Amino acid sequence: MNELLLVAGMALVTFGVRYPVLMLVGKAPLPPAVLRALKFVPPAVLTAIIAPAVLFPRSAQLELSYANEYLVAAVVSAIVAWRTRNVLLTILIGMLALLLWRWLMGVV
């Protein structure tokens, strides 16, 4: 029961902080420069989440080697995304690359 209250409280706080800003922005027209800049927010946030997990998987030390299965899978995924521009295929091939590389390296 405490977990449910905790999640509900976090949802209320998150909604309460973001909704007024979105409501105000939704009523005012944004300049074209701002709209163009907002298109770069999702890739920037995704990069900020993924890059540390890929480059520093186990510690605070940079791991650029074939033993870093996350890096290998990320490179494979980047190539698939670049060549196909298909999000679902990129995710599936990336997951397959990670599992296959772990199996080849004897991690699994």
N, C-alpha and C positions, 0 to 999 in steps of 0.2 A: 504494500500500500504506500509506503514511503517513497518508493521509486516512482510510482505513478504521480504522486504529488510533486516530486522533484522535476519530472519531465514536464508536467503541466505548468509549473512555475517558470521553468526555463522558456517554454513556448510563449507564455504571456509576456515575459520580459523582452524576448526577442521581437515579438510582434509589436509590443508597445514602443520600442525604440525605433523600429524601422517604418512603421506605418505612417506616422505623421510626415516624415520626410518624403515618402513616396506619394502621399496624398498631395502635398504642396507641389512637388515636381510634376505630377500628373496634370495639374491645372495650369501651370505656366509653360509656355512654349520654350523649348531649349534651343539655343543657337546651333546652327549646323556643325560648328567646330566641336561643340560638346558632344553631340550625337556621334560624330565620327570618332572622337576619342573614347567614348563608351564602348565601342566595338572591340577595343583592345583589352578591356577589363577581364573577360573570361579566360583568354589565353594567358594573361599575366598571372591570374590567380592560380590557374591549373599548373603553370610552370613553378610557381612558388611552393606549391604543395608537393609536386612530383620530384623536382630536382634534388632536394635534400634526401628524400627517401632512396633515390637511385644512386646518388654519389656518396652518401654517408650511411650505408644500410645498417651497420652494426655498432658504429662508434662515431666519435667526432673526427675521425681521421678519414681523409679522402681516399676512396678505394677505386682506382682506375686500373682494373686488371680483368682478365678473362674469368677469374674466380668469382667476380661479383656478378651473380646471376641476374640481379635486377638491372644492371647496366647493359648486359647482353640482350635481355628481353626488351629494354627500352630502345636500344639501337634497332633491333628487328622491327619493333612497333613503329618507330619513326620512319623507317624505310617503307613499310607497308602503307602507312598513312600518306606518305608523300606520293607513292606510286598509284594508289587506288582511290584515295580521298573517301574511303568507306569506313565510318566509325566502328560499326559492328565487326567488320572483318579485322580491323586493326586490333580491337580488344581481344577477339578470339585468337588471332595469330600471336599476339603478345603473351597471352596466358599460356598458349601451347608452347611457345618458345621458352618461357620461364620454367614450365614443368619439364620439358625435354632437356633443357640445360642442367637443371637440378639432377635429373636422372643420370645424365652423362657424367656429371661431376661427382656422383655418389652421395648427394646431399639428402635425397629423399629415401 
